[in-house]
Amino acid sequence: MIAVGRIGRIFGNDGGVMVTLYANFPDDFSTQEPLFVVIDKLAVPIFCSSFERRGQSGAIISFDDIDSVRRAEEFLVGREIFIADEESDDDDEFYMEDLIGFDVLVDGRKGTLTDYYDSEANPLFEISLDGKEHLIPAAEEFIAHIDFDKRSIKFILPDGLLEL
């Protein structure tokens, strides 16, 4: 991702913001493409409902899901905005199903990731540990490391998640 601006302050009463655009902000920007902000170390896509340039280095932007001053202050003000780096390597992208068959390490125990259950509400990994099958949330915060070369995953799970 490429940093292309910084959200400065609130504009109006409906969650609009004033943005300082960096020199690398694309001249051909389309509101059909998302901008990104980093919240809790995750790149969150946000779509513009309106985008109005103000000079060469400024813009007033309203976002689809930000409809109040409070939400704009909480999620946007002071943050940098990013666009997707089209030239970046897509080698980092994978599907969760690609992880089936990987060796897993959980609390010093070795096992295998045997299945993935896709669900918008609660995607799950099925892992086999010590001869038992366990379902664990397929959540980024539980994955400590993925080694694609060695086909292994290290999980850090909260106490009590695995009833062994």
VOBA-1610 file (N, C-alpha, C; in pm, whole numbers, padded with zeros to 5 digits, always signed):
BEGIN
Met+00084-00117+00000Met+00000+00000+00000Met+00089+00124+00000Ile+00034+00228-00056Ile+00107+00354-00069Ile+00031+00462+00007Ala+00099+00533+00097Ala+00038+00645+00169Ala+00018+00760+00071Val-00106+00813+00065Val-00136+00918-00033Val-00197+01042+00030Gly-00216+01043+00162Gly-00273+01160+00225Gly-00290+01142+00374Arg-00331+01250+00440Arg-00358+01246+00584Arg-00489+01319+00610Ile-00574+01256+00689Ile-00703+01315+00726Ile-00678+01415+00838Gly-00718+01540+00812Gly-00686+01646+00905Gly-00794+01677+01006Arg-00912+01714+00957Arg-01015+01756+01050Arg-01152+01731+00990Ile-01254+01749+01073Ile-01393+01731+01032Ile-01434+01845+00940Phe-01520+01815+00843Phe-01578+01916+00756Phe-01728+01892+00751Gly-01804+01982+00808Gly-01950+01968+00808Gly-02000+01884+00923Asn-02128+01848+00916Asn-02193+01775+01024Asn-02226+01630+00990Asp-02188+01584+00872Asp-02226+01450+00830Asp-02110+01352+00822Gly-01998+01385+00887Gly-01884+01294+00888Gly-01783+01319+00779Gly-01800+01426+00702Gly-01702+01460+00600Gly-01572+01506+00664Val-01461+01490+00592Val-01330+01527+00645Val-01249+01606+00543Met-01161+01689+00595Met-01062+01761+00514Met-00937+01672+00508Val-00883+01656+00389Val-00768+01569+00370Val-00656+01646+00302Thr-00536+01630+00353Thr-00417+01682+00286Thr-00365+01570+00197Leu-00362+01594+00069Leu-00317+01493-00026Leu-00167+01504-00047Tyr-00099+01393-00050Tyr+00043+01391-00078Tyr+00063+01406-00229Ala+00185+01438-00269Ala+00216+01460-00410Ala+00189+01336-00495Asn+00194+01217-00435Asn+00174+01094-00512Asn+00028+01051-00523Phe-00066+01134-00472Phe-00207+01099-00486Phe-00241+01097-00634Pro-00304+00991-00684Pro-00328+00979-00828Pro-00426+01085-00880Asp-00392+01145-00993Asp-00479+01244-01057Asp-00607+01179-01109Asp-00599+01051-01144Asp-00714+00982-01202Asp-00789+00898-01098Phe-00785+00939-00970Phe-00852+00864-00864Phe-01001+00852-00893Ser-01055+00731-00875Ser-01197+00704-00895Ser-01258+00661-00763Thr-01374+00714-00731Thr-01441+00676-00606Thr-01492+00531-00612Gln-01477+00465-00724Gln-01513+00323-00734Gln-01409+00236-00665Glu-01288+00288-00648Glu-01180+00215-00582Glu-01173+00258-00436Pro-01144+00166-00345Pro-01139+00205-00203Pro-01009+00275-00167Leu-01018+00359-00068Leu-00899+00408+00002Leu-00887+00316+00123Phe-00774+00321+00192Phe-00753+00238+00308Phe-00705+00322+00425Val-00748+00288+00546Val-00692+00343+00668Val-00648+00224+00754Val-00547+00246+00835Val-00499+00138+00922Val-00562+00157+01059Ile-00638+00056+01101Ile-00703+00055+01232Ile-00663-00074+01301Asp-00605-00064+01417Asp-00557-00181+01492Asp-00466-00268+01406Lys-00376-00206+01333Lys-00275-00272+01250Lys-00335-00346+01129Leu-00461-00320+01098Leu-00523-00382+00981Leu-00561-00274+00881Ala-00537-00301+00754Ala-00576-00208+00648Ala-00725-00226+00621Val-00802-00122+00649Val-00947-00128+00636Val-00987-00049+00511Pro-01055-00113+00415Pro-01099-00039+00296Pro-01217+00050+00329Ile-01214+00173+00279Ile-01326+00265+00295Ile-01356+00326+00158Phe-01483+00331+00124Phe-01525+00383-00005Phe-01577+00526+00010Cys-01543+00608-00086Cys-01585+00749-00085Cys-01727+00761-00139Ser-01812+00833-00067Ser-01943+00866-00122Ser-01934+00998-00196Ser-01837+01082-00157Ser-01808+01204-00235Ser-01662+01240-00217Phe-01606+01296-00325Phe-01466+01335-00326Phe-01457+01466-00405Glu-01412+01571-00338Glu-01402+01703-00403Glu-01263+01760-00376Arg-01186+01776-00484Arg-01052+01834-00470Arg-01063+01980-00431Arg-00971+02024-00348Arg-00958+02165-00308Arg-00813+02203-00334Gly-00786+02258-00449Gly-00649+02291-00485Gly-00572+02165-00521Gln-00438+02178-00523Gln-00356+02064-00562Gln-00335+01964-00448Ser-00337+02013-00325Ser-00302+01922-00216Ser-00412+01908-00111Gly-00535+01935-00148Gly-00643+01920-00052Gly-00765+01856-00114Ala-00850+01801-00027Ala-00975+01742-00072Ala-01071+01735+00046Ile-01199+01737+00013Ile-01304+01712+00110Ile-01364+01578+00071Ile-01365+01486+00165Ile-01411+01350+00135Ile-01517+01308+00236Ser-01622+01245+00186Ser-01721+01178+00270Ser-01712+01030+00237Phe-01728+00947+00339Phe-01716+00802+00321Phe-01850+00735+00345Asp-01874+00624+00275Asp-02001+00553+00280Asp-02045+00517+00421Asp-01957+00462+00501Asp-01997+00411+00632Asp-01972+00507+00748Ile-01927+00627+00717Ile-01900+00727+00820Ile-02004+00838+00803Asp-02106+00836+00891Asp-02218+00929+00871Asp-02239+01026+00986Ser-02140+01035+01075Ser-02153+01131+01186Ser-02015+01185+01222Val-02016+01301+01286Val-01892+01363+01330Val-01820+01270+01428Arg-01895+01207+01519Arg-01836+01118+01618Arg-01762+01002+01552Arg-01824+00938+01454Arg-01760+00825+01385Arg-01636+00870+01309Ala-01644+00987+01245Ala-01529+01039+01171Ala-01413+01068+01266Glu-01443+01129+01380Glu-01337+01158+01477Glu-01276+01029+01531Glu-01359+00931+01557Glu-01313+00806+01616Glu-01228+00724+01520Phe-01270+00716+01393Phe-01205+00625+01298Phe-01113+00691+01196Leu-01125+00821+01175Leu-01053+00880+01063Leu-00955+00992+01097Val-00995+01087+01177Val-00915+01207+01198Val-00776+01172+01249Gly-00675+01228+01180Gly-00536+01205+01216Gly-00470+01086+01149Arg-00547+01007+01079Arg-00492+00887+01015Arg-00446+00916+00872Glu-00348+00838+00829Glu-00307+00844+00690Glu-00405+00762+00607Ile-00419+00802+00480Ile-00498+00721+00387Ile-00402+00660+00286Phe-00440+00542+00238Phe-00356+00466+00149Phe-00436+00421+00028Ile-00365+00389-00080Ile-00425+00320-00195Ile-00349+00189-00214Ala-00412+00097-00281Ala-00347-00031-00309Ala-00232-00008-00406Asp-00122-00073-00381Asp-00005-00064-00467Asp-00022-00164-00580Glu-00057-00114-00697Glu-00086-00203-00810Glu+00036-00279-00858Glu+00156-00227-00828Glu+00277-00292-00873Glu+00329-00394-00772Ser+00261-00407-00658Ser+00310-00498-00555Ser+00295-00642-00600Asp+00374-00727-00539Asp+00371-00870-00568Asp+00244-00930-00509Asp+00173-01007-00587Asp+00055-01074-00536Asp+00091-01207-00469Asp+00222-01232-00451Asp+00266-01356-00390Asp+00220-01368-00245Asp+00189-01255-00181Asp+00146-01257-00041Asp+00002-01304-00026Glu-00073-01310-00134Glu-00213-01345-00126Glu-00231-01497-00132Phe-00325-01544-00052Phe-00357-01687-00053Phe-00500-01704-00007Tyr-00553-01821-00031Tyr-00685-01857+00018Tyr-00668-01944+00142Met-00761-01930+00237Met-00752-02011+00359Met-00749-02160+00326Glu-00818-02199+00221Glu-00820-02340+00181Glu-00680-02389+00146Asp-00591-02297+00106Asp-00454-02334+00073Asp-00378-02388+00193Leu-00427-02359+00313Leu-00357-02399+00436Leu-00391-02542+00480Ile-00492-02602+00417Ile-00529-02740+00452Ile-00410-02832+00425Gly-00378-02914+00524Gly-00264-03005+00513Gly-00137-02951+00578Phe-00137-02823+00616Phe-00020-02766+00681Phe-00004-02828+00820Asp+00122-02842+00864Asp+00150-02882+01001Asp+00116-02763+01091Val+00063-02792+01210Val+00032-02686+01305Val+00109-02709+01434Leu+00139-02598+01500Leu+00203-02601+01630Leu+00118-02517+01724Val+00065-02583+01828Val-00020-02515+01926Val+00031-02551+02065Asp+00075-02455+02139Asp+00124-02477+02276Asp+00227-02590+02282Gly+00318-02594+02187Gly+00423-02696+02186Gly+00380-02830+02131Arg+00252-02847+02099Arg+00202-02974+02043Arg+00192-02960+01891Lys+00223-03069+01823Lys+00218-03071+01677Lys+00092-03141+01629Gly+00039-03091+01519Gly-00079-03150+01459Gly-00088-03112+01314Thr-00209-03120+01259Thr-00232-03091+01118Thr-00359-03009+01103Leu-00357-02914+01011Leu-00478-02841+00977Leu-00551-02928+00875Thr-00666-02981+00914Thr-00733-03080+00830Thr-00846-03024+00744Asp-00902-02907+00781Asp-01010-02851+00700Asp-01030-02704+00732Tyr-01104-02637+00646Tyr-01141-02497+00665Tyr-01289-02484+00633Tyr-01363-02423+00724Tyr-01507-02402+00704Tyr-01530-02253+00688Asp-01571-02214+00567Asp-01590-02072+00536Asp-01729-02028+00579Ser-01733-01919+00652Ser-01859-01861+00696Ser-01832-01715+00723Glu-01922-01628+00678Glu-01904-01486+00705Glu-01909-01459+00854Ala-01994-01531+00926Ala-02011-01507+01069Ala-01895-01563+01151Asn-01847-01683+01116Asn-01747-01746+01199Asn-01667-01849+01120Pro-01569-01807+01038Pro-01487-01905+00967Pro-01403-01985+01066Leu-01388-02115+01039Leu-01321-02203+01133Leu-01215-02288+01064Phe-01108-02316+01139Phe-01010-02417+01100Phe-01043-02542+01179Glu-01028-02658+01114Glu-01033-02784+01186Glu-00889-02833+01196Ile-00844-02856+01318Ile-00709-02906+01338Ile-00715-03037+01412Ser-00620-03123+01380Ser-00607-03252+01447Ser-00486-03243+01538Leu-00512-03259+01671Leu-00407-03255+01773Leu-00424-03375+01864Asp-00318-03448+01886Asp-00321-03561+01980Asp-00436-03656+01950Gly-00464-03679+01822Gly-00568-03773+01782Gly-00709-03721+01793Lys-00729-03596+01830Lys-00862-03536+01841Lys-00876-03423+01740Glu-00999-03405+01693Glu-01029-03295+01602Glu-01081-03176+01682His-01033-03056+01651His-01075-02934+01719His-01110-02829+01616Leu-01213-02750+01645Leu-01248-02636+01563Leu-01200-02510+01634Ile-01124-02426+01560Ile-01078-02300+01617Ile-01111-02188+01519Pro-01139-02070+01570Pro-01170-01958+01480Pro-01053-01930+01386Ala-01085-01908+01260Ala-00984-01871+01160Ala-00965-01720+01168Ala-00904-01677+01279Ala-00886-01535+01306Ala-00737-01500+01301Glu-00707-01388+01241Glu-00568-01345+01225Glu-00495-01334+01359Glu-00568-01292+01462Glu-00501-01273+01592Glu-00456-01404+01656Phe-00503-01519+01607Phe-00462-01647+01661Phe-00345-01708+01584Ile-00312-01651+01470Ile-00204-01703+01386Ile-00077-01625+01416Ala+00022-01692+01475Ala+00148-01626+01508Ala+00240-01621+01387His+00241-01729+01306His+00333-01734+01192His+00287-01841+01093Ile+00300-01808+00966Ile+00276-01906+00860Ile+00403-01918+00779Asp+00454-02039+00763Asp+00573-02065+00682Asp+00528-02148+00562Phe+00516-02081+00447Phe+00467-02149+00328Phe+00570-02248+00274Asp+00698-02219+00292Asp+00801-02311+00244Asp+00798-02443+00321Lys+00782-02435+00452Lys+00779-02555+00536Lys+00638-02609+00554Arg+00538-02538+00499Arg+00397-02575+00511Arg+00359-02596+00658Ser+00384-02490+00736Ser+00353-02498+00878Ser+00292-02368+00928Ile+00212-02379+01035Ile+00145-02265+01097Ile+00164-02277+01247Lys+00198-02164+01310Lys+00205-02160+01456Lys+00087-02077+01504Phe+00007-02138+01593Phe-00108-02071+01652Phe-00078-02032+01796Ile-00131-01919+01838Ile-00133-01880+01979Ile-00279-01863+02015Leu-00328-01955+02096Leu-00470-01958+02128Leu-00494-01915+02273Pro-00609-01854+02299Pro-00643-01817+02437Pro-00661-01942+02523Asp-00630-01928+02651Asp-00649-02039+02744Asp-00793-02087+02740Gly-00812-02218+02740Gly-00945-02275+02745Gly-01011-02296+02612Leu-00951-02245+02503Leu-01014-02263+02371Leu-01011-02409+02329Leu-00903-02476+02360Leu-00894-02619+02331Leu-00917-02696+02459Glu-01025-02769+02464Glu-01055-02854+02579Glu-00996-02991+02547Leu-00878-03020+02599Leu-00812-03148+02566Leu-00832-03250+02672
//
